[in-house]
Amino acid sequence: MVETKTQNKHKTLLDFDYIGDSFGEDDMIDAYLKGKVDGEKGYLETLKKEIFKGLQSSALSSSLFKEKLKGIGVDVMDMYLRIIDFKAFECLAIIKDEDFYTKDKRWTSYDISKMVNSGIDDINLNFSLMPFSDDVKHETITSDGYYFKYNNV
Amino acid sequence: MSKEEHSPPFEHALHNFKAYGKLKEIGEFNDWVVTTSFYSALKFMEDKLFPGDYIHPKKGIQDTFKSFDLYFRACSSLTPTNKHRVLANLVDEHISDRSVVNSYNDLKSACHTARYINYKVGEDRVTMCSEAIEIIKNFCCGV
């Protein structure tokens, strides 16, 4: 039982007398604190589910983005995902450098990324593009929070 | 502000553009050419977009924002966010010329992903950035 300052069970309220001792202030405080812990646990579970749902949505949309880019002749060599917040995610797509440096293909890829994002209701998914290079440092990408790597290239 | 005077972001944009030009001439610092071209574009965009009327992120009604910093302050009070992301969204939503928006995306991508190739920036990336900053500068300088 939580120690409280309210030890005096005989204190009076305006127009109300204390008539029992089966449920006092200490019981109320205990119930509140337990409820708070249970509530927080429940909220944490909800947040975890939200983030996982967002990640699933991002993963699906990123795969769709890759397919749509294939449709305009742009090869995606690799993709990474990161969490920005509960409702915002980011996909880094590494594309063949010849495709990246062809302005029409690159600019159409931006349009496609915007279209894919606008088709998602529950989250915001931003796409970043970069050209493939032998100098790509995967550990630097991961250190920027991109903890999820596409495994179906 | 008179016609001859420019806003602080515009002056800053020109300053960064000058640095970009000098570094490009030197030819040994491609990573800094990319960085200065992006930060020149960023300031050009700030100048173009502010002061401006935008939906206040908290109030949900249109409000006048004198500067990007004031707009960002209103955004950042809601959830943690990133200045680059906020400005990029404004550029995408409020700049009508798509070639300017795409050029800004080019510069932002080029600058932010240079670290993933250990800043070993090649000529292709420099050429892309040079084209992009020229498009943005011409748009903002009324050329």
Interface residues (C-beta under 8 A of the other chain):
Chain A: I84 D85 L92 D97 Y101 K103 R106 W107 Y110 K114 N126 S128 L129 M130 P131 S133 D135 V136 K137 T140 I141 D144
Chain B: T79 P80 N82 R85 D92 R98 N102 N105 D106 S109 H112 T113 R115 Y116 I117 N118 K120 G122 D124 R125 M128 E131
